[in-house]
Amino acid sequence: MKKFSCILKKDAFLTMVLASVEIYKKEAIGYLIGYKTNKLFIVEHAIPFQTAKRGFVWAEIPEKRLERVKELAERFNTYFEIIGDFHSHTQLGSSAGLPEPSGEDIASMERNKVYLILAINECGEECVKWHNTKNLTLKGSIKGYVIEIGAFRLLKEYKFVKIPVYASFATGI
């Protein structure tokens, strides 16, 4: 089995983090635009769905808007394609948001795509410098929130694997 990794470019990273923090307590959702090599997912851009219907543990994208974004991505990105999606898992009361897929997340995964989950938890004023964790995630803070990003890909139906996620401009590595 090939070992995959996910590389987040600055634009994609900032868009996902800011979109997720902006609507904190409700779930953010969007597409990932980029390309895939034989061992890497390179995420160049993230497109959040601003008009998604949202709850605390779910988000739904209107089908008409979904088709519009797909068409634009295909028409104007000759080198890039939709390579997956992202969404957030937020803290609910004292239960921490986790960067792990739910059963519903796993059921909606497709092969040859990457799925990013941003766990967002309140942290007060404490600051966590952005770093890669031993758990293959990317973790850091933005004023008042700790964010941990996990990346996943589907191996076969209902069987997924976590892959390392990197954003060198954020970690300085």
C-alpha positions as CSV (number, residue, x, y, z in Angstrom):
1,M,0.0,0.0,0.0
2,K,1.3,3.4,-0.9
3,K,1.8,5.9,2.0
4,F,-0.1,9.1,1.2
5,S,0.3,12.6,2.7
6,C,-1.7,15.8,2.4
7,I,0.0,19.2,1.7
8,L,-2.1,22.3,2.5
9,K,-1.1,25.4,0.7
10,K,-1.5,28.8,2.4
11,D,-4.7,29.8,0.6
12,A,-6.5,26.5,1.4
13,F,-5.3,26.5,5.0
14,L,-6.4,30.1,5.8
15,T,-9.8,29.7,4.1
16,M,-10.6,26.5,6.0
17,V,-9.5,27.8,9.3
18,L,-11.2,31.1,9.0
19,A,-14.4,29.7,7.6
20,S,-14.6,27.2,10.4
21,V,-13.9,29.7,13.2
22,E,-16.3,32.2,11.7
23,I,-19.3,30.0,12.2
24,Y,-18.0,28.2,15.3
25,K,-20.6,26.0,17.1
26,K,-22.1,25.2,13.7
27,E,-20.4,23.0,11.1
28,A,-18.4,24.4,8.2
29,I,-18.2,22.5,5.0
30,G,-16.5,23.0,1.6
31,Y,-14.6,21.5,-1.3
32,L,-10.9,21.0,-1.7
33,I,-9.3,22.0,-5.0
34,G,-5.9,20.9,-6.1
35,Y,-4.2,17.8,-7.5
36,K,-3.0,14.3,-6.6
37,T,0.2,12.6,-7.3
38,N,1.0,9.0,-6.7
39,K,1.6,9.7,-3.0
40,L,0.4,13.2,-2.3
41,F,-2.8,15.3,-2.2
42,I,-1.8,18.9,-2.8
43,V,-4.6,21.2,-1.6
44,E,-4.3,24.6,-3.4
45,H,-7.7,26.1,-2.5
46,A,-10.7,25.5,-0.2
47,I,-14.1,26.6,-1.2
48,P,-16.5,26.9,1.7
49,F,-20.2,26.6,1.1
50,Q,-21.5,29.8,2.6
51,T,-25.2,28.9,2.0
52,A,-25.1,25.4,3.4
53,K,-27.9,24.6,5.9
54,R,-26.1,24.0,9.2
55,G,-26.5,22.5,12.6
56,F,-24.2,21.8,15.5
57,V,-23.2,18.3,14.1
58,W,-24.3,18.5,10.5
59,A,-24.2,20.6,7.3
60,E,-26.2,20.1,4.1
61,I,-25.2,21.7,0.7
62,P,-28.1,22.6,-1.6
63,E,-27.8,20.4,-4.7
64,K,-28.1,23.4,-7.2
65,R,-25.2,25.2,-5.5
66,L,-23.1,22.0,-5.4
67,E,-23.5,21.5,-9.2
68,R,-22.6,25.2,-9.8
69,V,-19.3,24.9,-7.9
70,K,-18.4,21.6,-9.6
71,E,-19.0,23.2,-13.0
72,L,-16.9,26.3,-12.2
73,A,-14.0,24.1,-10.8
74,E,-14.0,22.0,-13.9
75,R,-14.3,24.9,-16.3
76,F,-11.6,27.3,-14.9
77,N,-9.1,25.0,-13.2
78,T,-7.2,23.3,-16.0
79,Y,-4.5,21.9,-13.7
80,F,-6.7,21.5,-10.6
81,E,-9.7,19.4,-9.8
82,I,-12.0,18.7,-6.8
83,I,-9.9,16.3,-4.8
84,G,-12.1,16.1,-1.7
85,D,-13.8,18.1,1.0
86,F,-13.4,19.6,4.4
87,H,-15.7,20.1,7.4
88,S,-15.5,21.0,11.0
89,H,-16.3,19.2,14.3
90,T,-16.9,21.7,17.1
91,Q,-16.9,21.5,20.8
92,L,-20.4,20.8,22.3
93,G,-20.5,21.8,25.9
94,S,-17.7,19.9,27.7
95,S,-17.4,17.4,24.8
96,A,-14.4,18.2,22.7
97,G,-14.6,18.3,18.9
98,L,-12.4,15.5,17.5
99,P,-10.5,15.4,14.1
100,E,-11.9,11.9,13.4
101,P,-14.6,10.9,10.9
102,S,-18.1,9.9,12.1
103,G,-20.0,7.0,10.7
104,E,-21.9,9.3,8.4
105,D,-18.6,10.9,7.3
106,I,-17.1,7.5,6.4
107,A,-20.3,6.4,4.5
108,S,-20.0,9.5,2.3
109,M,-16.3,9.1,1.4
110,E,-15.1,8.2,-2.1
111,R,-11.9,6.5,-3.2
112,N,-9.1,8.7,-4.6
113,K,-10.3,11.7,-2.6
114,V,-9.0,13.4,0.6
115,Y,-11.2,14.4,3.5
116,L,-10.1,17.0,6.1
117,I,-11.7,17.4,9.5
118,L,-11.0,20.5,11.5
119,A,-11.7,19.9,15.2
120,I,-12.3,23.3,16.9
121,N,-12.3,23.7,20.7
122,E,-12.3,26.7,22.9
123,C,-9.0,27.4,24.7
124,G,-9.4,30.9,26.3
125,E,-6.2,32.9,25.9
126,E,-3.7,30.0,25.8
127,C,-1.8,29.8,22.6
128,V,-0.6,26.6,20.8
129,K,2.0,27.1,18.2
130,W,1.2,25.3,14.9
131,H,2.9,21.9,14.7
132,N,2.5,18.4,13.4
133,T,1.5,15.9,16.0
134,K,2.5,12.3,16.6
135,N,-1.2,11.5,15.7
136,L,-0.5,12.7,12.1
137,T,-2.6,15.9,12.6
138,L,-1.8,19.6,12.3
139,K,-2.5,21.5,15.4
140,G,-2.4,25.1,16.5
141,S,-4.5,28.0,17.8
142,I,-6.1,31.2,16.6
143,K,-7.3,33.6,19.3
144,G,-9.6,31.7,21.7
145,Y,-9.6,28.4,19.7
146,V,-7.4,25.3,19.3
147,I,-7.7,23.8,15.9
148,E,-6.6,20.3,15.0
149,I,-6.8,19.1,11.3
150,G,-6.9,15.4,10.4
151,A,-6.7,14.0,6.9
152,F,-8.3,10.8,5.7
153,R,-8.7,8.7,2.6
154,L,-10.9,5.8,1.8
155,L,-9.2,2.4,1.2
156,K,-12.4,0.4,0.4
157,E,-16.0,0.6,1.5
158,Y,-16.2,1.7,5.1
159,K,-12.5,1.3,5.6
160,F,-10.4,4.5,5.8
161,V,-6.9,5.5,6.8
162,K,-5.6,8.6,8.5
163,I,-2.8,10.3,6.5
164,P,-0.3,12.9,7.7
165,V,-1.2,16.6,6.9
166,Y,1.3,19.3,6.5
167,A,1.3,23.1,6.1
168,S,4.9,24.2,6.0
169,F,4.2,28.0,6.0
170,A,2.2,27.5,9.3
171,T,4.7,25.2,11.1
172,G,7.9,26.7,9.7
173,I,9.1,23.2,8.7
